[in-house]
């Protein structure tokens, strides 16, 4: 299955503690949609069965309507009654203003037109005689039925003709009396109300359906897509592809994606570091193999010379043995560097820190280096400007080892007849500064930032007669930094190099010294 297909699937299985597979994410969305679409219908049906239908039946019974008017009609009858009452209200207002106006046909025509807007019409009787019929004589049967019914039973004619009516009594000037019947046609009103009711219900259902579709779309966009993006990211990580980024927002899923992206970055850094370490290991093996080949060849050659009797005189035999010893020392040094490298990658070098007196420690170093270097024809100078009693916390053995590596490098790359090495100790900003200066071949400016990297060797070390593994200065940097210090180099080609190291002084001892001086 390709990554595209895998990343295209939003749904995924989640296994609970009992091993049963839970509902897929996409199935949950479908269930949510069904609930949104069906649950309101069920609720409407339940509410209708519990409340609306009994109310409709009560209306039918109270208004003496037959079964021809179903529940919608019964519910709508109240609205029709309101329309009839509104028409009656208009007639009452006209009667209250001037009852004699009901004797004029033009007035009654205008009033009847207003009633038509409410699906109604008026019929006027004066002294028991019909003087105006707003129905244009089309509903005489309705009118006659109303005249025969009791005036307080205004809904009785609805059963037969589909009309309801109201009666307004009129008192004319001169003592004459009349009635104005306001008839409302249910055959026109109820179907319209039914249509409106159906339309409202359909609109509600449509809104619910659209809401459900929108909700599913939104859930898919706000949850499904981020989850799919996260799944694609984890798939890429599983396949070893770490060259991507994922950003999907700032919500909970966005934070999860940010954590995954941070994990990706760290995995990528670790992978790159592993590649770098592998390359360094290969370089180390290559360097050690190359550097061991020369002393081994020399030792083998001189040993064979001794065995074959080439060196016949005691002086020549001694020279052969001295050469073998020197080359064996070179091999020992390379093996020690390899051991140090292994310790650096296997949990760090081991230290036994103690408070050491700066003057005493470096005076001992001066004694050793002056004897060793002068025997090799190297002029060694030493100066110590550190304050009396200055102390640092250090492992004397590891600190001496760092100094030996620097001195060894200086000796290795000397290219002048008069060779010089200087050791200077000073104090600056409550830190002890150590400087080792030589007049060797020096280094190019572009090499200086890299010389403390493992296995890095300058052109001089690569092509010169003296070669090394390339980890000596890396060990120096490791030791110095583990002592809380820092190391750097300044150099000029064909002039020489200065190695700078700084170590923090022990503050308590420094303060006691100042207090003692102030007391004197």
N, C-alpha and C positions, 0 to 999 in steps of 0.2 A: 504493500500500500504506500502510495507516495505521500510526501509531506503535505501537498496541496489538499489531497483527500482527507488526510488526518486533521489538518487545520480547518477544513470546511465543516466538520461536524461539531455542532454546538452541544448536542446531548452527550452525556457520559454517565457511566455507571458508578454508583457509590455503594460499597459493600459495608454493611454494619457489622457489629461485633459478633453477631450470630451467623454471619455468612450469607444472609439473605440479601438479594439485590433490591435496592430501593428504586422508586419511580424515576425514570429519566427526566432530565431537565425539560426537554421539549414536550414530553407527556404532561408534565406539570403545567406548562403554558396552555396546552389544550384543555386540561381540566379547569384551569382558571377561566378560560374563555367560556366553556360550557356553563360554569357556575354563574358567570356574569350574565349570560344570555338566558338561561333557563330559570335561575333562582328568582328573579323578579316576576316572571310569569307565574311561577308557583305561588309566590306571595300574593300577587294580585288575585289569583283564583281563590286562595284561602281567605283573603280579606273579603272578597265578593261573596263567597258562600256564607261567611260568618255574619257580615254586616249588611251588605248592599241588597242581596236578594230578599232577605226578610223585610227590609225597609220598602223595597219596591212592591212586595205583596201587600204590605200594610197600606201603601198609597192606593193600589188598585181597589182594595176592599173599602177604604175610606171614601174614595171618589166614585165608588160603584161602577168601575170600568170592567169590561169583560176581558177575556183572555186575548182578544185581538190586539190589545196594547200590552206588549211584553215588558220586560223589565226596563229596557231603555225608554220606552214610551212612558211608563209610570214615573220614572225619574225625571223625564223631560216635561211631564205635565205640570210640575211646579213652576217651571220656567214659563210655560204657556200661560199659566195663571198670572204670573207677574206681568207678562205682556198685556193680558186682558185688563188687569188692574191699572196699568199705565194708561191704556186707552180710556178706561173709565175715569181716571184722574183728569185727563184732558177735558172730558165732557163736563165733569163736576166744576172745574175751574171756569169753563164758559158759562155754565148755569149760574154760578155765583156772581159773575160779573153782570150779566143782564139776561134773565131768563126769557124775555120777550124775543131775543135774537133767534130762538129756536122756532119762531114762526116764519123766519125768512129762509127761502131755499138757497140763496147764495151763501149765507152764513153756514148753513148745514152742509153745503157742498165742500166748503173749505175744511170744516171740521171733519167731514167724512174722509177727505184726502189724507189728513193726519192719521186717522185710524187705519187707513189702508197700509200705511208703513209698518203697522204692527199686526198685519194679517187680520184686521178687524173692519167692521162696518157698523153704522148706526141706523136704527129705525125709530121714528118719533111718532108717538100717539098723542093726540090732543082731544080731551073729552071722549076717550074711547075710540076715536077714529084715527086710522093711519094717515098721517099727513106727509111723511117722508120715509122713503125706503132706499138706504144707501147701497143695497145689494142689486139694484136695478131689477127687482122682482125675480131674481134668480134663486132666492132661498125662501120662498113663501112657506114651504113646508116646515122649515126650521123656525120661522117666525111664529107660525101657527102653533107649533109644538111648545114653543116658549110661552105663548099666551095661555095655553091650557095647563102648563105646569105651575106649581107653586113658586112664588118669587124667591123663597129662601132656598130652593133647590136648583141653584143655577147650573149645576153640572149634570143634571138629569138628561138633557138632550144630547150629551156627548156620546151616550151609548148608541144612539140611533143614527145620528147625523155627523158626529165628529165635530161638534161646536160646543163652546161654553159661552155664557153670556152674563152680563151684569145689567142691572136696572138702575137708572137715575131718575128719581122723582122730580118733576118740574112744577113750580108754582108760578103761573103767569099773573100779570096784573089784571085786575078785574075779577079775581077769584077763580079763573079757569085753571084746570089741572091737566097734567100730561105726564108721560113717561118716555124716557129715551133708553132704548135697549142697545147695549154694546155687545155685538157678537164677535167672538174670536174663533177663527177657523183652525181647528187642530189638525186637519188634513194637510195644511200647509206648514204649520208651525212645528209639529212633531217630527216629520221627516227631516226638516232642516236641522233640528236639534240633534236628531239621530246621526245625521251626516257629520255634524261638528264633533259629536261624541266619538264616533268611529275615527275621525281624523285625529283627534287628540290622542286616542289610544294608539293608533298606528305611529303617530309622531313619537310618543313615549317609547314604544318598542324600537323604533328606528334609532332614536337617540341612545337607547341602551345597547343596541347592536353596534352602532358606531363607537360608542364608548369602549365596548369590549375589544373591537378591532384596534382602536387607538392604544388601549392598555397593553394588548399583546405586542403591538409594534414597539411601543415605548419600552416594555420590559425586554424585548429582544435587543433593542438598540442600547439600552442602558446597562443591561446585565449580560445578555447573550453575547454581544460583540466583544465586550471586555473579557469575558470568560474565554471566548474563542481566541482572542489575542494572547491571553495568558497561556492557554494551552499550546498555541503555536510556539510561544517563547520557550516553554518547557520542552517541547518536542525538538526545537533547535538545539537547546542545551544538551538534551539526551543524545542527539546525533553529532554533537561536538562542534556545532556551528555557533560561535560566540561573537560573530561580527554583526550584531544587530542591536537595536535599542527598542524599548517599549515604554510608551507614555500614553495613558488612557484617562487621565483626569486626577482629581485630588480627593475623591471619595475613598471608601474602604477598599474597593477594588483597585483604585488608582494607587493606594498605598501598598497593596499587595503586589501590584505590578512594579512599583518602585523598588520594593524589597527584592523581587526576582531580578530586576535589572541590576541592582547592586550585587546580587549573587553572581550574575553573569560577568560583571566587571571583575570581581575577585577571582572567579574561575579563569577568566582570560588572563589576568595578571599572573595567576599561579601557573597556567599553561605556558605563558611566555617565559616565566622565570624557570620553569622546568626545562624548556628548550635551551635557555641560556645556560643553565647548570649542566645540562648534557653536553653542550658545546664546550663548556669550561672543562668538564671531566675529560672529554676527548683531547682537548688542548693540553691538559695536564699530563695525560698519558704520553702524548706525543713529545712534550717537552722533557719529561723525565726519561723517556726512552732515549731521546736524542742526547741528553746530557749524561746519561749513564754509559752510553756507548763509548765515549772518548776515554774516560778513566778505566773502564773495563778492558778496552783494547790496549791501553798503556800498561796496565797491570799484567795482562796476559803476555804482552811482548817482553817486558822486563823479567817476568817469571821464567819464560822460556829461555831468555838469554842466560839466566842464572843456571837453569837446568842443563843447558847445552854447553856450559863452560865458556860462554862469550866473555863474561866478566871474570878474568883470571886473577887479577890483583885484588887484595883486600880493599883498597881505596875505591876501585870500580864497583865491587860488589856492594860496598856501603852506599855508594851513590845510587845504585839500582834499587836497593832496599828503601832508601829515603824517598825515591820517586814513587815506589809502590805505596809507601805509607801516606804520602801527600794525596795520591789519587784515592786511596781508601778513605781518607778524611773527607774528600770531596763527595764521595758516594754517601758517606754517613750524613753529611750536611743535607744532601738531596733527600735522603730517606726521612730525616727529621722534618724537613719542610713538608713532605708528603704526609707525615703523621700529623703535623699541625693543621694541615688543610682538612684532614679527616675529622679532627677534633672540632674545627670551626663549623663544619657542616653537621656534626653529630651532637650538637648541644652546647657548643661553646668551649672555650678554653677554661681550665680550672685555675682559680686564683686563691692565694693565701695572703690577703691584704694585712698590712701592718703599718704603723706610723714609722716612717723612716726619716732620718735627718738628711737633708739635701746635701750638706757639705760632706758628711761622712760617706754617703753613698757614691757621689760622683768623684770624690777623692780616690776611692777604691777603683772606680772605673779608669781614672787617669793613670793609676799605677799599672793596671793590667795592659791598657792600650799602648802606653808609652813603651813598654818592653816588647810587646808583640809587633807593633808597627815599625819601631826603630830597627828591629831585627830584619825587617823586610826593606829597609832603606827608605822609609816614609817618615817625614818630619811631622811630629805630633805636638800640638800646643794645647794648653788647657788654661781656662780662666773661669773663676767662679765669683760672681758679683751678687749672689743671693744673700739676703739678710742672715745674720748669725741666728742660729736656732730655728731657721725655717724648716718646716716639715710638710711632707705630703703623705697621703695614704696610698700605698702601692704594694704590689707583689714584687719584691726585689728580683726574683728569678725571671719573671716575665718581662719586667722593665729592662733588665740587662739583655734579655733576648732581643727586644726591639732595637736597642742600641747596637747590638752585634750585627743585626741584619742590615742596618744603615751603614755601619762601618764596613761590613763585608761588601756591600754594593759599591761604596766609594773606592775601596781597594781594587775591586774587580774591573772597574771602568777607568782607571787611571791611564792616561796616555801621554804623560810628560816625563821628562827625565828627572826633574826635581818634583817629587810628589809630596803633597802636604795635606794634612787633615787637622782641623781645629775643633775643639769642644768648648762651647761657651755656655755658662749658666747665669741667668739673671732673673730679676723679679719685676713683674709689671701687672698692675691692677690686681694685686693679691693672687697672682698666678706665677708659678715657676715656669720660665721659658728655657728650653734646651735647644741649642743650635749646633748642628754638626755640618761643618763646611769643608769641602774638598776642592781641589783644583783639577778635577778630572775633565772628561770630554764635554760635560754639560748636556743639557737637553733642550729641544725646541719648545717654544712656548705652547704649541698646540698639544704637546705630549703631557704637560704638567697636570692638567685635570684628570688624566687617565692612569697615571703611574701607580696609583693605589688600588686600581681594579685588579681582580684576580687574573693572572696569566697574561696581563698586558706587559709587553716589552717594547722598548723604544727601538728605533733603527739601530742604535749603537749596540744594544744588547742582543738584537737579532743577528747582526752581521759581524759583531766584534769577536775577538778571539775568546773572550770569557762570556759564557752564556749561563742562564739560570732557568729555574722553573717558571718564574714570573709570578710567584705568590709571596715572595719575601716582604715586599712593601705592603701587600694586602694584610699580612700577619701583623706588621707594625701598626697599621691603621686600626685593626681589630683590638690589639692590646691597649693602645693609647685611648681609644674611645671607651673601652671597658673600664679604664681608670678615670673616666669623666673628663678626659682631655681632648685635644684636637691636634691634628698634624697636617702640615702642608709643606710645599716646596717652592723654592725660587731658584731659577737656574739661567745660565747663559751659555750658549753653545761655545765650545772650545775655551771656556773660561772656568767653569766649575758650577757646583750645585750646593745649595744650603737647605738642609732639612730642619724644619721648625716644629717643635712640640711644646705644648703648654699643658700644665697640670694644676688643678686648684690646690692652693695651700690649705692647711688645716687652720680654720679661723680661730678656734679657741687658743691654739698655741700662739698665733699671731697677736691676738688681743693681750694675752698674758705678757708677751714680750714688750708690747707697747706700754702696758701698765708698769712693768718692772723698770723700763727706761724712764718713765715719768717720775717714779718714786725716787730714782737716783738723782 
